[in-house]
Every structure is written in C-alpha cells, then in structure tokens.
Amino acid sequence: MSNVKVDSQYNQCAFCNSSNITLITDFGDMGLAGGFLAQDELEWESKYPMNLGFCPDCYAVQIVDKINSDLIFKKSYFYFSSSIGTLRNHFKEYAEDVVGRFLPFPPDSTVIEFGCNDGVLLFPLAELNVGRIIGVDPATNVVEKIDDDRVDIVNSYFDELCAGDIVDQFGQADLILANNVFAHVDDINALTRGIDIALAENGAFIFEVHYLGKIIEEMQYDMIYHEHIYYYSLLAIENHFNRYDMLVFDLKEVENHGGSIRFHVCRKNSNLANPSSQVRQLKESEIKKGFHNASIFQEFGQKINKQKSDLLRLLNDLKGQEKIVIGYGASGRANTMLQFCGIDRSLIRYMVDDALAKKGFYTPGSHLRIESKIPLSKGVRPDYVVVFAWTFLREICQRNMKYLELGGKFIVPLPDVKILDIESIRKLYFIK
C-alpha cells in the first residue's frame, strides 16, 4: 500500500473537523503495532501508511491514517496489563487515589472503566468495596480472563449506544475511568458523547494518557503507532471538552509509560468545576513552549531521525563484531521503533517478552520471533539486549540480574542510546 501524504483536501481533524492539517512526520508503511503474527501469516501481512499531523485550529496532534478498529482490538489482542508488575502496583495506587478522593460512600457508588483490559484496575476497585463496577472492552480474548462476581463486563466499544445501555441497566456513573485508551478510539466525538450520556451531574471522568510534552521533549517516537491515534496536550484537551460543556479541573503527572498525565474532567456546572493551580500552570507552560504552533512538532520530526541513526550505527557496529544481539519487550512501542529504523533479523536475532501469550509469534513488519526469556547458557547467551520496553527498565533489570551478572549488557534506545552493564545498573537503581 502506498503512503498517503497529509492533504487538506481529504484529511480532517478527528476533533474539530478542520481540513487544515499540517504534516509532522511520515513514518512510512507500517504493520499494525499490536498485530503479532503466526509464522504462516508472515507473507500475508498488511501494512498501512502512518502520517502524524497537527491541527492548528484546535491544537490536536493525531495519526491521520485511520485503521478499522476491529483489526486492532477485536480479533486477538495481545496486551495484558496484569502481566506487568509495575502496572499492577500503579493501578492499585490509582484505585486508592480516585476512590478516596471522589467516592465518599464506595458501596453506593458506580464506576465505569472503558478499555478495562484484563481487569488490572477493576480488581483493586472491588477490593475497596465499590458497589457497582462496570468494565467495558472490545477485546474478547482479554475480557474472557476476568472472572469476578464483583465486576460486570461489557464486551463492546464504549460509545453512545453502549453508554445508553449501561445507564438503562445501572444508572449514571459517579466515576468514568479510561487509562491509555482515550487515545485509541477512531471516533473520538462518539466516545465523548458516550461519556456525556453516562456521567452523573457531579461525576468525574478521569483518564490517563501518555503526555505529548514527554513525547516531544524526550524524543519518544516509539509511542506513535496506529493504535495510539491521538497525542494529547492540555491545550488540545481543553478545546475538545469545551465543545461538550466540560472542563479539566485537575491533573496529576505520573511516571507510567515514560511520562503520562491523569486528567480530571467534569461538567462546567459541576461542584468540581474549579480548575486547580496545576491546570493553570501546565497551560501557561504549553503556551510558552509553543504547543499551539506547528513548528515545535515539525522540529520533533527532524530530531527523531537522529535517534534512528544513533541506534542503527550501534547495531551495525555490533553486527560487524559478530556479537549476539536480541530485543526485550515485544510491545507496540518496540514495533514502531523496529519498523521506523528498519531493524530486522540481520541486526537483532529475536525478541523476548514476559507475556507468555506472545511466545512463538512474530513481530509485525520486522518479523522477529518472540521467546519468553533470555537464555543464560554459554554459546547462546546474547552479548547485548536492546531493551525496547525501556520505560520498565528497573523491573526488567531486577528480573534478569543473573544475565547481567554473567556479563550481559543492556542497550537502552531512548531517550538517548546508551549501554548499561551490571555495575552501571547497580549504581543507577541501588541494586545489590
């Protein structure tokens, strides 16, 4: 499939419908980041153009090449949040935060989480005695793992129709939660209308997404792929929710996924409608940095090509030295980096991932086989491991200390390409 350039004649902003879109970066033709392949599927893989654009009318950064959501989420979705210990801890703390702050009587409260995945947040909510918990997710193979009488599961996309059905059955929600999913939905306005239908008058919609500022400032281009359609600044979020008589009343920066923000949204006539100093300060910062101008994003597009060159130079040097190199973390982020950089089996022999469901499959585009652990036996033990899941580096180091103690080295590709051995890792994380 040939690349499609951003053209104001046929590309519209998903938020405000403006046709005034500016190209940031053309990533080329990409296999779907979550589309892991069986061996007999390799030669039939489809690839799709991926262009990142900026809307100067509402400040939204977005992938302009939309893919049918069923291709990504409904067949065999491979992302299971509970397989990552860092995320389990994160969502336990998250549940305690939102319940303690917004639900004075948890047993009498209703909470909806759309994009609930395998229940990594639903279960701690249940432990905190929330009375009605509704998880919504279209990935059938993922929600089938949830077996808990305290949780009601809706195997569907969250939109106006779904929201109406939930309200008819359970009433409006005191909290609606969405984590790393508010960037994933093609029709963002249908989703937002669903929130408007399901949210109680004084309820809060709380969603966590990777922050655009972190992507730009730390060159985190690996976060960009078809599944992640939108990349949010506060300026863009405010413009979007203003059209629905809602506002951002608070936010919280979190370390998750290399830098995310938990945005808190309410109705303009809500008791919560008093924006915090954090909201005001971030808005001032974004204006100062130029997040309402295309030039800052186009400069980012130029810089990520240097990151690509640095990583390829190192991998080619190691190839020349006949070193064994593998990758760690077969995630969507890894698949963006692998494909954008043109990394294949000539540079990395295979991938390792802690999610057992991925074992034996192949990465999209690059077609690297996925294994479940780093081999430690002499002769097959890799000399270097590229940690594509670099935002979970500490946890990965702790899981693989034996490999490091035997002389193995980790390559961290972002924000800057660097090599870490056992001593540098011990100093970095105070690990004995």
C-alpha positions in Angstrom: 0.0 0.0 0.0 1.5 3.4 -1.0 2.0 6.2 1.5 -0.7 8.8 1.7 0.5 12.4 2.4 -1.4 14.8 4.5 -3.6 16.8 2.2 -6.1 19.3 3.3 -8.5 18.2 0.5 -9.2 14.8 2.1 -7.9 14.7 5.7 -9.9 16.2 8.5 -9.1 16.7 12.2 -10.8 14.0 14.2 -11.8 16.6 16.9 -12.9 19.7 15.2 -13.3 18.5 11.5 -10.9 21.2 10.2 -9.2 20.3 7.0 -6.3 22.5 7.8 -3.8 19.7 8.8 0.0 20.1 8.9 2.3 17.1 8.4 4.7 16.4 11.3 6.3 13.1 10.2 5.7 10.4 7.6 6.6 7.1 9.2 6.1 5.1 6.0 4.2 1.9 5.6 3.8 0.1 9.0 2.5 -3.2 10.1 0.0 -2.8 12.9 1.9 -2.4 16.2 -0.2 -4.9 18.0 -0.6 -7.2 15.1 1.6 -10.1 16.1 1.8 -12.8 13.5 1.9 -16.6 13.4 4.6 -18.0 11.1 2.1 -18.8 8.3 0.8 -15.3 8.3 4.1 -13.5 7.6 3.9 -13.4 3.9 0.3 -12.1 4.0 0.8 -9.2 6.4 -0.8 -5.9 5.5 1.0 -2.6 6.1 -0.6 0.8 6.3 0.6 4.4 5.8 1.2 6.3 9.0 1.4 10.1 9.0 1.5 12.2 12.1 -0.3 15.5 11.7 -1.1 18.7 13.7 -4.4 20.7 13.6 -3.6 24.4 14.0 -7.3 25.1 14.7 -7.7 23.0 17.8 -4.0 22.1 18.5 -4.7 18.3 18.3 -1.8 16.0 17.3 -3.0 12.8 15.6 -2.4 10.0 13.2 -4.4 11.0 10.1 -4.4 7.5 8.6 -7.2 5.7 10.4 -7.4 1.9 10.6 -10.5 -0.2 11.2 -10.6 -0.7 15.0 -11.7 -4.3 14.7 -8.3 -5.1 13.0 -6.6 -3.9 16.2 -8.8 -4.8 19.1 -11.4 -7.5 18.4 -9.6 -10.5 16.9 -6.6 -11.4 19.1 -5.4 -8.6 21.3 -2.0 -9.4 22.9 -1.7 -6.7 25.5 -2.4 -8.0 29.0 -1.8 -5.3 31.6 -1.7 -7.6 34.6 1.5 -9.3 33.2 3.5 -6.2 34.2 4.2 -5.9 37.9 4.8 -2.1 37.6 1.3 -1.7 36.2 -0.3 -3.8 38.9 1.2 -1.6 41.6 0.4 1.6 39.6 -3.3 0.7 39.3 -3.6 -0.4 42.9 -2.4 3.1 44.0 -4.7 4.7 41.3 -7.8 2.9 42.7 -7.0 4.1 46.2 -6.5 7.7 44.9 -9.8 8.0 43.0 -11.9 6.2 45.5 -10.5 8.1 48.4 -11.0 11.4 46.7 -14.2 11.1 44.7 -16.3 8.3 46.3 -17.3 9.2 49.9 -19.6 6.1 50.1 -18.0 3.5 47.8 -20.7 0.8 48.4 -23.3 3.2 47.0 -21.1 4.3 44.0 -21.0 3.3 40.4 -17.7 3.2 38.4 -17.3 2.5 34.7 -13.9 1.8 33.1 -13.8 1.6 29.4 -10.8 -0.1 27.9 -10.6 -2.2 31.0 -8.3 -4.8 29.5 -7.8 -7.8 31.9 -9.2 -6.0 35.0 -5.9 -4.7 36.3 -7.8 -1.6 37.8 -11.2 -3.3 38.3 -9.9 -5.7 40.9 -8.4 -3.1 43.2 -11.6 -1.1 42.9 -13.5 -4.2 44.0 -11.2 -4.6 47.0 -12.1 -1.1 48.0 -15.8 -2.1 48.2 -17.0 0.0 45.2 -20.7 -1.1 44.9 -21.1 -1.3 41.1 -18.1 -1.8 38.8 -18.6 -2.0 35.1 -15.7 -2.9 32.8 -16.0 -2.2 29.0 -13.6 -3.6 26.4 -14.0 -4.9 22.8 -11.1 -7.5 23.1 -13.0 -10.7 23.7 -9.9 -12.8 24.3 -8.8 -10.4 27.0 -12.0 -9.8 29.0 -12.6 -13.6 29.0 -9.8 -13.7 31.6 -11.9 -11.7 34.0 -13.8 -14.0 36.3 -15.1 -12.0 39.3 -18.7 -11.7 40.5 -17.9 -8.2 41.8 -17.4 -6.9 38.3 -19.9 -6.5 35.4 -18.2 -6.9 31.9 -19.5 -5.4 28.7 -17.6 -6.8 25.7 -18.0 -3.8 23.4 -16.6 -0.5 22.3 -17.7 2.4 24.5 -19.8 4.8 22.5 -23.3 6.4 22.7 -25.2 3.2 22.2 -23.1 1.3 24.8 -23.3 4.2 27.3 -27.1 4.3 26.9 -27.4 0.6 27.5 -25.3 0.9 30.6 -27.3 3.8 32.0 -30.6 1.9 31.4 -29.3 -1.0 33.3 -27.1 0.5 36.1 -27.8 4.3 36.1 -25.2 7.0 35.6 -21.7 6.7 36.9 -20.0 8.7 39.7 -16.7 8.0 38.0 -15.8 7.1 34.4 -12.2 5.9 34.0 -10.1 5.3 30.9 -6.4 4.5 31.0 -4.2 4.6 28.0 -7.3 4.2 25.8 -8.7 7.7 25.3 -6.1 8.0 22.6 -7.2 4.8 20.8 -10.7 5.4 19.5 -11.2 6.4 15.9 -14.5 8.4 16.5 -13.4 10.5 19.5 -16.6 12.6 19.4 -18.9 9.5 19.6 -16.8 8.3 22.5 -17.1 11.7 24.2 -20.9 11.8 23.7 -21.0 8.4 25.4 -19.2 9.9 28.4 -21.6 12.8 28.4 -24.5 10.3 28.5 -23.1 8.1 31.2 -21.6 10.6 33.6 -23.6 11.8 36.6 -24.1 15.5 37.1 -21.3 15.9 39.7 -19.3 12.9 38.5 -15.7 12.9 37.2 -14.2 11.5 34.0 -10.6 10.6 34.8 -8.3 9.4 32.1 -4.6 8.7 31.9 -2.7 9.1 28.7 0.9 9.5 27.6 1.7 13.2 27.7 2.6 14.9 24.4 5.1 17.1 26.2 7.1 14.0 27.2 7.0 12.6 23.6 8.3 15.8 22.2 10.9 16.7 24.8 12.3 13.2 25.2 12.1 12.0 21.6 9.7 9.2 22.5 8.7 8.5 18.9 8.2 4.8 19.9 4.9 5.8 21.4 3.5 6.7 18.0 1.6 3.9 16.2 -1.8 3.3 14.6 -3.4 2.1 17.9 -2.5 5.4 19.5 -4.3 7.8 17.3 -4.1 10.9 19.4 -1.2 12.6 21.4 -2.6 15.0 24.0 -1.6 18.4 25.2 -3.7 20.1 27.8 -4.4 22.8 25.2 -6.0 20.3 22.9 -7.9 18.5 25.6 -9.4 21.8 26.8 -10.5 22.7 23.3 -12.1 19.3 22.9 -14.1 19.2 26.1 -15.2 22.8 25.9 -17.4 21.7 22.9 -19.2 19.4 25.4 -19.6 22.0 28.2 -16.9 20.2 30.2 -13.6 21.3 31.6 -10.3 20.0 33.0 -10.4 20.7 36.7 -7.3 18.9 37.8 -4.4 16.8 36.6 -1.6 14.6 38.0 1.7 13.8 36.4 2.6 10.1 36.7 5.7 8.2 35.6 3.8 5.4 33.9 4.9 4.6 30.3 7.7 7.1 30.4 5.6 10.0 31.4 1.8 10.3 31.5 -0.8 12.7 32.9 -4.0 11.7 34.7 -6.6 14.3 33.5 -9.7 15.0 35.6 -12.7 16.3 33.7 -16.2 17.4 34.9 -19.2 19.3 33.7 -19.0 23.0 33.8 -21.9 23.2 36.2 -20.4 20.5 38.5 -19.4 21.0 42.1 -15.9 20.0 40.9 -15.6 22.8 38.3 -12.8 24.8 39.9 -9.5 24.3 37.9 -6.5 23.7 40.1 -3.2 25.6 40.1 -1.7 22.5 38.3 -4.0 23.0 35.4 -3.3 26.7 35.2 0.5 26.2 35.4 0.6 23.5 32.7 -1.5 25.6 30.3 0.9 28.5 30.8 3.9 26.2 30.2 2.5 24.7 27.0 1.8 28.2 25.6 5.3 29.3 26.4 6.7 26.2 24.7 4.6 26.7 21.6 2.4 23.7 21.8 -0.2 25.7 19.8 2.2 26.1 16.8 3.1 23.5 14.2 6.8 24.4 14.2 7.6 22.7 17.5 6.2 19.5 16.2 7.9 19.6 12.9 11.2 20.1 14.7 10.5 17.0 16.6 10.0 15.1 13.3 13.5 16.2 12.3 15.1 15.2 15.6 13.8 11.6 15.7 15.8 10.8 12.6 19.0 11.4 14.5 17.8 9.0 17.2 17.2 6.4 14.5 20.7 6.9 13.1 22.4 6.6 16.5 20.7 3.2 17.2 21.4 1.8 13.7 25.0 2.8 14.0 25.5 0.9 17.2 23.7 -2.2 16.0 25.7 -2.3 12.8 28.9 -1.9 14.8 27.9 -4.9 17.0 27.0 -6.8 13.8 30.5 -6.2 12.5 31.9 -7.6 15.7 29.7 -10.7 15.4 28.0 -10.0 18.7 24.7 -11.8 19.5 22.0 -9.1 20.0 18.4 -9.7 20.9 15.5 -7.4 21.9 13.4 -7.3 25.1 9.8 -6.1 25.2 7.7 -7.0 22.1 5.3 -4.1 22.6 3.6 -1.7 20.3 6.3 0.8 21.1 9.0 -1.7 20.1 7.3 -2.4 16.9 7.3 1.3 15.9 11.0 1.6 16.6 11.8 -1.7 14.8 9.9 -0.7 11.7 10.8 3.0 11.6 14.5 2.1 12.0 14.3 -0.8 9.5 15.7 -3.3 12.1 15.4 -6.9 11.1 16.9 -10.3 11.8 20.3 -9.2 10.4 20.7 -6.9 13.4 18.5 -8.5 16.1 18.1 -12.3 16.2 14.8 -12.4 18.1 12.7 -10.8 20.8 11.9 -11.7 24.4 8.7 -10.8 26.2 7.3 -11.5 29.6 3.8 -12.1 28.3 3.6 -15.8 27.6 0.7 -15.3 25.2 3.2 -13.8 22.7 5.6 -16.7 22.7 6.1 -18.2 19.3 4.6 -15.3 17.4 6.4 -12.8 15.3 6.7 -9.0 15.5 4.8 -7.1 12.8 6.9 -5.6 10.0 10.2 -6.8 11.3 9.2 -10.5 11.7 11.3 -11.3 14.7 10.3 -14.4 16.6 9.2 -13.9 20.2 10.6 -16.0 23.1 9.8 -16.0 26.8 13.2 -15.4 28.4 16.8 -14.5 27.9 18.9 -17.7 27.6 21.8 -18.0 30.0 23.7 -21.0 28.6 27.1 -20.2 27.2 27.1 -20.1 23.4 23.5 -19.0 23.1 23.5 -16.2 25.8 23.3 -12.9 23.9 26.1 -10.3 24.3 23.6 -7.4 24.2 19.9 -7.0 24.8 18.1 -4.0 23.4 15.5 -3.0 26.0 12.7 -1.7 23.8 10.5 -1.7 27.0 12.8 0.9 28.4 10.1 2.6 30.5 10.1 -0.6 32.6 13.9 -0.8 32.8 14.1 -1.2 36.5 11.7 -4.1 36.7 13.5 -5.8 33.7 16.8 -5.4 35.4 15.5 -7.0 38.6 14.1 -9.9 36.6 17.3 -10.5 34.7 20.1 -9.9 37.2 21.6 -13.4 36.5 22.1 -12.5 32.8 23.7 -9.2 33.8 25.9 -10.9 36.4 27.1 -13.3 33.7 28.4 -10.3 31.7 25.4 -9.5 29.6 24.7 -5.8 28.7 21.6 -3.9 28.1 21.2 -1.3 25.3 18.7 1.4 26.2 17.5 3.1 23.0 15.7 6.1 24.4 15.8 9.0 25.3 19.4 8.6 24.3 21.2 5.4 23.1 23.4 4.0 25.8 24.9 0.7 27.0 24.5 -0.4 30.6 26.4 -3.2 32.3 25.9 -4.7 35.8 27.9 -2.1 37.6 26.2 0.9 36.0 22.7 -0.7 36.6 23.6 -1.2 40.3 24.6 2.4 40.6 21.5 3.6 38.8 19.0 1.6 40.8 21.0 0.9 44.0 20.6 -2.8 43.4 23.0 -5.1 45.2 
